[in-house]
Amino acid sequence: MKVWIDGELADRDDARLCVFDHGLLYGDGVFEGIRVYEGKIFRCAEHVDRLFASARAIRLAVPMTKQAITDAMEQTVAANGVVDGYIRLVVTRGPGTLGLEPNKCANPVVFIIADQIALYPEEMYANGMAVIIARTRRIGASMIPPSTKSLNYLNNILAKVEAVDAGVAEAIMLNAEGDVAEATGDNVFIVRDGTVLTPPPESDILIGITRGVVMELCRRLEVPLAERRISVEQLYAADECFLTGTAAEVIAVTQVDDRMIGDGRPGPITTRLLGAFRELTRPGRP
């Protein structure tokens, strides 16, 4: 495997960061997870735009242009022969002192990994997944802007630990007000009376790229859609529920805590949206 780091392609074992890098010491940096389908970077511009927006939010100067980053990702994909896979694009604050002061980090570091990813087994897409509602709450906008995709993911990781302890694959996080926010790495949708509902940005969510694609598909397929605050009670009573994310794509949730969602199988709207998403990203494939 070749890893792109600061302008060079290095073998995996030679791609190294300084132990004084503030991305490692303090989670000070930003990242994007991006899919590759049939050799093409999916929604590349949207991901790069979000990376730069996240960097601006934490006052991190990305040391490359958007086009240069796109070229570097394409170079990394080609070097690794990735046809269908996953890119991890990372910008760290760079090496600095042992203090928090970001201005003592002279040079941000950019690195890019292109590899394979399979977040969930295929049978889970066919049968749906069980999740829990985590006790760990989503960090609010007054703490860290929820739209910032930073390297500090401990909040999400703690919720993921709860899911692992419960023997399920994922956890849904609530915001400080107790409304549904998002899963540990995915956005949340429910279906009620034929309408697809998803929490709005003010529910402290990360505005996912795949979330946006699914909302586009709803409009194209003329499926009623609304952004609306979702309570735990509304989640439990949903006819359908599904998650969306770069790695997860579109996957049905058939149980939340001890409550069955719908009839315990992926619902018709979820199935239709998954099919439309796969046709969009893998046209002509079964």
CORLIN-V452213 format. One record per pair of residues at least 12 apart in sequence whose ideal C-beta (glycine too) atoms are under 8 Angstrom apart, sorted by sequence separation. I is the first residue (numbers start at 1). J is the second residue. D is the distance in whole Angstrom. If there is no record, write none. Layout:
<<I | J | D> <I | J | D>>
This chain:
<<3 | 15 | 4> <93 | 105 | 4> <94 | 106 | 7> <95 | 107 | 7> <159 | 171 | 5> <171 | 183 | 7> <187 | 199 | 8> <240 | 252 | 7> <241 | 253 | 4> <254 | 266 | 7> <34 | 47 | 5> <94 | 107 | 5> <170 | 183 | 5> <171 | 184 | 6> <198 | 211 | 7> <241 | 254 | 8> <252 | 265 | 8> <52 | 66 | 7> <73 | 87 | 6> <94 | 108 | 5> <95 | 109 | 8> <159 | 173 | 5> <170 | 184 | 6> <252 | 266 | 4> <32 | 47 | 5> <93 | 108 | 6> <94 | 109 | 5> <170 | 185 | 8> <241 | 256 | 7> <252 | 267 | 7> <32 | 48 | 7> <73 | 89 | 6> <92 | 108 | 6> <139 | 155 | 5> <170 | 186 | 7> <172 | 188 | 6> <49 | 66 | 7> <91 | 108 | 6> <92 | 109 | 5> <138 | 155 | 7> <156 | 173 | 7> <182 | 199 | 7> <198 | 215 | 7> <32 | 50 | 6> <48 | 66 | 5> <51 | 69 | 7> <91 | 109 | 7> <181 | 199 | 6> <187 | 205 | 6> <252 | 270 | 5> <32 | 51 | 5> <91 | 110 | 5> <136 | 155 | 7> <180 | 199 | 6> <187 | 206 | 7> <252 | 271 | 8> <31 | 51 | 8> <69 | 89 | 7> <90 | 110 | 7> <179 | 199 | 7> <236 | 256 | 6> <241 | 261 | 5> <250 | 270 | 7> <30 | 51 | 6> <45 | 66 | 8> <48 | 69 | 6> <89 | 110 | 8> <90 | 111 | 5> <163 | 184 | 7> <187 | 208 | 4> <235 | 256 | 6> <236 | 257 | 8> <240 | 261 | 7> <48 | 70 | 6> <90 | 112 | 7> <136 | 158 | 5> <181 | 203 | 5> <186 | 208 | 7> <196 | 218 | 5> <239 | 261 | 8> <240 | 262 | 5> <252 | 274 | 8> <89 | 112 | 5> <90 | 113 | 8> <136 | 159 | 4> <180 | 203 | 7> <181 | 204 | 5> <182 | 205 | 5> <187 | 210 | 7> <236 | 259 | 5> <238 | 261 | 6> <239 | 262 | 5> <250 | 273 | 6> <251 | 274 | 8> <30 | 54 | 4> <88 | 112 | 7> <134 | 158 | 8> <160 | 184 | 5> <179 | 203 | 6> <181 | 205 | 5> <182 | 206 | 6> <187 | 211 | 4> <238 | 262 | 7> <242 | 266 | 8> <250 | 274 | 4> <30 | 55 | 5> <45 | 70 | 8> <87 | 112 | 6> <88 | 113 | 4> <134 | 159 | 4> <159 | 184 | 5> <160 | 185 | 8> <189 | 214 | 7> <249 | 274 | 7> <44 | 70 | 6> <87 | 113 | 7> <136 | 162 | 6> <201 | 227 | 8> <203 | 229 | 6> <240 | 266 | 8> <87 | 114 | 5> <88 | 115 | 8> <135 | 162 | 6> <157 | 184 | 7> <196 | 223 | 6> <198 | 225 | 8> <200 | 227 | 4> <203 | 230 | 8> <240 | 267 | 3> <250 | 277 | 5> <30 | 58 | 7> <63 | 91 | 8> <86 | 114 | 7> <134 | 162 | 5> <156 | 184 | 4> <175 | 203 | 6> <176 | 204 | 7> <196 | 224 | 7> <197 | 225 | 8> <198 | 226 | 8> <199 | 227 | 7> <200 | 228 | 7> <239 | 267 | 6> <240 | 268 | 8> <242 | 270 | 4> <249 | 277 | 6> <41 | 70 | 8> <44 | 73 | 7> <62 | 91 | 6> <85 | 114 | 6> <86 | 115 | 6> <134 | 163 | 7> <156 | 185 | 7> <175 | 204 | 4> <194 | 223 | 8> <195 | 224 | 4> <196 | 225 | 5> <197 | 226 | 6> <198 | 227 | 6> <199 | 228 | 7> <200 | 229 | 7> <240 | 269 | 6> <241 | 270 | 8> <249 | 278 | 8> <28 | 58 | 7> <30 | 60 | 6> <85 | 115 | 6> <86 | 116 | 7> <132 | 162 | 6> <194 | 224 | 6> <195 | 225 | 7> <196 | 226 | 8> <197 | 227 | 8> <198 | 228 | 8> <199 | 229 | 6> <214 | 244 | 5> <240 | 270 | 5> <29 | 60 | 7> <60 | 91 | 6> <85 | 116 | 5> <86 | 117 | 4> <132 | 163 | 6> <195 | 226 | 6> <197 | 228 | 5> <199 | 230 | 6> <213 | 244 | 8> <242 | 273 | 7> <28 | 60 | 8> <41 | 73 | 6> <82 | 114 | 5> <84 | 116 | 8> <85 | 117 | 7> <131 | 163 | 7> <198 | 230 | 8> <242 | 274 | 8> <249 | 281 | 8> <41 | 74 | 7> <60 | 93 | 6> <82 | 115 | 7> <197 | 230 | 6> <211 | 244 | 5> <80 | 114 | 5> <82 | 116 | 8> <132 | 166 | 5> <210 | 244 | 4> <79 | 114 | 8> <80 | 115 | 7> <136 | 171 | 8> <138 | 173 | 4> <140 | 175 | 6> <146 | 181 | 8> <210 | 245 | 5> <41 | 77 | 7> <55 | 91 | 6> <76 | 112 | 5> <132 | 168 | 6> <137 | 173 | 7> <138 | 174 | 7> <140 | 176 | 5> <208 | 244 | 6> <210 | 246 | 6> <214 | 250 | 6> <76 | 113 | 7> <77 | 114 | 5> <131 | 168 | 6> <134 | 171 | 4> <136 | 173 | 6> <137 | 174 | 6> <138 | 175 | 5> <197 | 234 | 8> <208 | 245 | 6> <209 | 246 | 6> <39 | 77 | 7> <51 | 89 | 6> <72 | 110 | 7> <76 | 114 | 4> <130 | 168 | 5> <131 | 169 | 7> <133 | 171 | 7> <134 | 172 | 7> <137 | 175 | 7> <138 | 176 | 8> <208 | 246 | 7> <210 | 248 | 8> <34 | 73 | 7> <73 | 112 | 6> <129 | 168 | 7> <130 | 169 | 7> <131 | 170 | 5> <132 | 171 | 5> <133 | 172 | 5> <134 | 173 | 5> <137 | 176 | 6> <210 | 249 | 7> <51 | 91 | 7> <72 | 112 | 6> <129 | 169 | 5> <131 | 171 | 6> <132 | 172 | 7> <133 | 173 | 8> <134 | 174 | 8> <190 | 230 | 6> <210 | 250 | 8> <36 | 77 | 6> <69 | 110 | 7> <73 | 114 | 7> <129 | 170 | 6> <131 | 172 | 6> <133 | 174 | 7> <47 | 89 | 7> <60 | 102 | 8> <188 | 230 | 7> <192 | 234 | 7> <39 | 82 | 8> <59 | 102 | 7> <138 | 181 | 4> <39 | 83 | 5> <63 | 107 | 7> <138 | 182 | 7> <190 | 234 | 7> <38 | 83 | 6> <63 | 108 | 5> <124 | 169 | 7> <190 | 235 | 6> <192 | 237 | 8> <36 | 82 | 5> <38 | 84 | 7> <41 | 87 | 7> <62 | 108 | 7> <64 | 110 | 6> <192 | 238 | 6> <193 | 239 | 7> <223 | 269 | 6> <36 | 83 | 7> <37 | 84 | 6> <61 | 108 | 6> <63 | 110 | 7> <188 | 235 | 8> <191 | 238 | 6> <192 | 239 | 6> <36 | 84 | 6> <60 | 108 | 6> <62 | 110 | 7> <190 | 238 | 4> <191 | 239 | 5> <36 | 85 | 5> <120 | 169 | 6> <180 | 229 | 8> <190 | 239 | 8> <191 | 240 | 4> <223 | 272 | 8> <35 | 85 | 8> <36 | 86 | 7> <134 | 184 | 8> <179 | 229 | 5> <180 | 230 | 4> <190 | 240 | 7> <191 | 241 | 7> <223 | 273 | 7> <35 | 86 | 6> <36 | 87 | 6> <179 | 230 | 6> <180 | 231 | 7> <190 | 241 | 5> <191 | 242 | 8> <221 | 272 | 7> <34 | 86 | 7> <35 | 87 | 8> <131 | 183 | 7> <179 | 231 | 6> <180 | 232 | 7> <189 | 241 | 7> <221 | 273 | 8> <33 | 86 | 7> <34 | 87 | 4> <178 | 231 | 7> <179 | 232 | 8> <188 | 241 | 7> <189 | 242 | 5> <33 | 87 | 7> <34 | 88 | 8> <147 | 201 | 7> <178 | 232 | 7> <180 | 234 | 8> <189 | 243 | 7> <32 | 87 | 8> <33 | 88 | 6> <34 | 89 | 6> <146 | 201 | 8> <180 | 235 | 6> <188 | 243 | 6> <189 | 244 | 7> <218 | 273 | 7> <221 | 276 | 6> <32 | 88 | 8> <33 | 89 | 8> <187 | 243 | 7> <217 | 273 | 6> <220 | 276 | 8> <31 | 88 | 7> <32 | 89 | 5> <149 | 206 | 6> <186 | 243 | 4> <187 | 244 | 5> <31 | 89 | 6> <146 | 204 | 4> <174 | 232 | 7> <186 | 244 | 6> <187 | 245 | 7> <31 | 90 | 4> <92 | 151 | 7> <146 | 205 | 6> <147 | 206 | 6> <186 | 245 | 4> <214 | 273 | 6> <217 | 276 | 5> <30 | 90 | 8> <31 | 91 | 7> <146 | 206 | 6> <147 | 207 | 6> <183 | 243 | 5> <185 | 245 | 6> <217 | 277 | 6> <29 | 90 | 6> <30 | 91 | 5> <90 | 151 | 7> <141 | 202 | 8> <29 | 91 | 6> <183 | 245 | 8> <185 | 247 | 7> <186 | 248 | 5> <29 | 92 | 4> <141 | 204 | 6> <172 | 235 | 7> <185 | 248 | 7> <214 | 277 | 7> <217 | 280 | 7> <28 | 92 | 7> <29 | 93 | 6> <140 | 204 | 5> <213 | 277 | 7> <7 | 72 | 8> <28 | 93 | 4> <139 | 204 | 7> <186 | 251 | 8> <9 | 75 | 7> <138 | 204 | 5> <9 | 76 | 7> <23 | 90 | 7> <26 | 93 | 8> <138 | 205 | 8> <210 | 277 | 8> <213 | 280 | 7> <4 | 72 | 5> <24 | 92 | 7> <4 | 73 | 8> <23 | 92 | 3> <9 | 79 | 5> <22 | 92 | 7> <23 | 93 | 6> <4 | 75 | 6> <21 | 92 | 5> <22 | 93 | 4> <23 | 94 | 8> <25 | 96 | 8> <4 | 76 | 4> <21 | 93 | 7> <22 | 94 | 7> <3 | 76 | 7> <21 | 94 | 6> <22 | 95 | 8> <25 | 98 | 7> <170 | 243 | 7> <196 | 269 | 6> <2 | 76 | 7> <21 | 95 | 5> <22 | 96 | 5> <26 | 100 | 7> <28 | 102 | 7> <4 | 79 | 8> <17 | 92 | 7> <20 | 95 | 4> <21 | 96 | 8> <194 | 269 | 7> <20 | 96 | 6> <191 | 267 | 6> <2 | 79 | 4> <18 | 95 | 4> <20 | 97 | 7> <28 | 105 | 8> <196 | 273 | 8> <2 | 80 | 6> <20 | 98 | 7> <36 | 114 | 7> <191 | 269 | 5> <1 | 80 | 6> <29 | 108 | 8> <191 | 270 | 7> <22 | 102 | 7> <22 | 105 | 5> <170 | 253 | 8> <172 | 256 | 7> <23 | 109 | 7> <21 | 109 | 6> <57 | 145 | 5> <57 | 147 | 7> <58 | 148 | 6> <57 | 148 | 4> <17 | 109 | 7> <58 | 150 | 6> <54 | 147 | 7> <17 | 111 | 8> <53 | 147 | 7> <54 | 148 | 5> <53 | 148 | 8> <54 | 149 | 5> <15 | 111 | 7> <54 | 150 | 7> <50 | 147 | 8> <51 | 149 | 7> <50 | 149 | 7> <133 | 232 | 6> <133 | 235 | 8> <6 | 109 | 6> <5 | 109 | 7> <6 | 110 | 6> <5 | 110 | 7> <6 | 111 | 7> <4 | 110 | 8> <5 | 111 | 4> <4 | 111 | 6> <5 | 112 | 8> <3 | 111 | 6> <4 | 112 | 4> <3 | 112 | 7> <3 | 113 | 6> <1 | 113 | 8> <1 | 115 | 7> <32 | 149 | 6> <30 | 148 | 7> <31 | 149 | 6> <30 | 149 | 6> <31 | 150 | 8> <30 | 150 | 6> <31 | 151 | 6> <29 | 150 | 7> <30 | 151 | 7> <28 | 150 | 8> <29 | 151 | 4> <129 | 251 | 6> <131 | 253 | 5> <27 | 150 | 7> <28 | 151 | 7> <128 | 251 | 8> <129 | 252 | 7> <130 | 253 | 8> <133 | 256 | 7> <27 | 151 | 4> <28 | 152 | 8> <128 | 252 | 4> <129 | 253 | 6> <130 | 254 | 7> <131 | 255 | 7> <132 | 256 | 7> <133 | 257 | 6> <27 | 152 | 3> <128 | 253 | 6> <129 | 254 | 7> <130 | 255 | 4> <131 | 256 | 6> <132 | 257 | 6> <26 | 152 | 8> <27 | 153 | 7> <119 | 245 | 8> <125 | 251 | 6> <128 | 254 | 3> <129 | 255 | 8> <130 | 256 | 8> <27 | 154 | 7> <124 | 251 | 7> <125 | 252 | 7> <127 | 254 | 7> <128 | 255 | 8> <23 | 151 | 5> <119 | 247 | 4> <120 | 248 | 7> <119 | 248 | 5> <117 | 247 | 5> <120 | 251 | 6> <128 | 261 | 8> <128 | 264 | 7> <128 | 265 | 6> <127 | 265 | 7> <128 | 266 | 5> <127 | 266 | 7> <126 | 266 | 7> <125 | 266 | 8> <125 | 274 | 7> <50 | 207 | 8> <50 | 209 | 7> <86 | 246 | 8> <86 | 247 | 7> <47 | 209 | 6> <46 | 209 | 5> <43 | 209 | 5> <46 | 212 | 7> <43 | 213 | 7> <84 | 282 | 8> <35 | 246 | 6> <34 | 246 | 6> <35 | 247 | 8> <33 | 246 | 5> <33 | 247 | 6> <42 | 281 | 6> <37 | 281 | 4> <38 | 282 | 7> <37 | 282 | 6> <35 | 281 | 7>>
